[in-house]
Structure formats: C-alpha cells, structure tokens
C-alpha cells in the first residue's frame, strides 16, 4: 500500500513524495534560518513543534572556556529554550576548544544539553578542524542524527547514522552557493533511507527517502511535519577476495 509523507508547510511549493514502507511518529519541525537563538526567543512566542532547528547563526561563536567559567551561557540558553518551548533544540555553532575551532551543533532536550556534535570531514586547508565521533540523540521527539556542514558531501556518514537507527537526520549548512548541497541532500536521504532536514543560511530544505525534495523554503522561519519512513530491501553482491582453503591434513 502506498502512503504519503505527512507534510505541513508554510509558503512552500513542493508536493508530498510517495513511498512504500513503515511510518514512525510524526515530527513537527520549526526552522529558523536567520538570526540568533536569543533574538528568536526575545521576538517570538514558543512555536508548537517537536524540534526547533537553528543554523550556524543560532549560537554563533561558542568558546568552551568562557562557557565553563560562566562568562558566556550560550549552551545554557539552548537548554533553557528547549525547556520553555517543551521541544528539542538543535543549534549550529562554531566551537573553540583551546584555540581549535570546529563547526558544531548543540542538541538540547526539555531543559538538558544532550551533547555537541562536530563536523567530521574538513576538506583541504580550513580554519576548522574535524571532530571525532558520530552520535544519534535519543530525544522526546525521536532519534535524531546530526549532519554538519561539509559532512553532507560524504554519503557514508548519513548511512552510519541510518545504521544507528536515526528517525530523521538534521543537516546544518552555511550559505548555499550552487546546486551541489541540494544534490547531496537528496542522494544522502535516498541511500540512507532516512529523511534529511536541512537548515542553511536563509534556506530550509527537506529531502524524503525517495530522494525527492519535500520542502524548499527561503523564509526566515517555516514549518514541516514528517512521519519518519522505514523501508528495507535485501541487497546482495559479489566481491573479489575472502578466499578460504582448508588444509588437506588438519
């Protein structure tokens, strides 16, 4: 039986994709593609959503030493917002740990910081260093995998998050300058079998497990509701190697 993804969006022009498979509990996502977390908090009432996603401007620069000393409280602000809004908050940031800078994302749920994920793949020379671990976060909204910046270009990362049973993957990206980010967004969702929701600078996009774009919005804020899909197939192949020979007299 063919089912359609449950979609609710504001100011977008995409038709719901079709797929066959199991649906999970629907997640209501609110994207904030411009401005900081505190600007959003001061100007808006809490949206009715399960997941609130900010791009890299959400927390901006986060210095761990200043956070620990209490000079700044950006991570605490994310935790408080998640409690006040009764949702999961995912906010992009640029972290500084003893002078080592990384592209990162903080994840907070119902008043607690669950962790900070870092980009794994730093391409060529960069001011940002690579992180060292992947994590799927168990939240009240469901299991959320995080794909940060240029990690979008490595489908194997999305596949690993899928193997860790992510219900949805949140991709945080900077400015979209060409067609490649959307191409890889669609490819990653297709090969991993997990819907991917991207929050970029001035743009929100969602790719379904069929590789289609289900949401495309240039608005500062927009909403999307997705029922995570699980469709499984038997994949077989033939590879060279794995030769085994039993000795004649064991």
Number of C-alpha atoms within 10 A of each C-alpha: 5 7 13 16 20 15 19 15 17 13 13 18 11 14 13 17 18 14 17 15 15 12 17 13 12 18 20 20 25 23 26 27 28 21 18 18 23 15 11 16 15 8 8 9 9 15 15 14 19 23 29 24 27 29 31 28 20 25 25 19 18 21 21 18 13 14 14 10 9 11 10 15 16 23 22 16 18 28 24 19 24 25 17 13 21 20 26 30 31 28 27 33 27 18 23 18 12 9 9 12 20 24 27 29 30 24 25 29 27 20 20 18 19 17 13 18 25 27 24 22 19 17 11 6 7 10 10 17 17 18 16 10 9 17 18 21 21 14 18 13 19 20 17 24 27 30 29 24 25 18 23 25 19 15 17 14 20 29 19 16 23 23 12 16 15 25 28 26 25 20 28 31 24 18 14 13 7 8 8 12 19 17 16 18 26 23 23 27 27 21 16 21 25 28 31 30 28 30 28 26 21 18 23 29 22 26 26 29 28 20 22 21 23 26 26 19 22 15 16 14 19 21 23 23 19 24 19 25 25 18 12 10 5 4 5 5 4 5 5 5 6 5 5 6 5 6 6 5 4 4
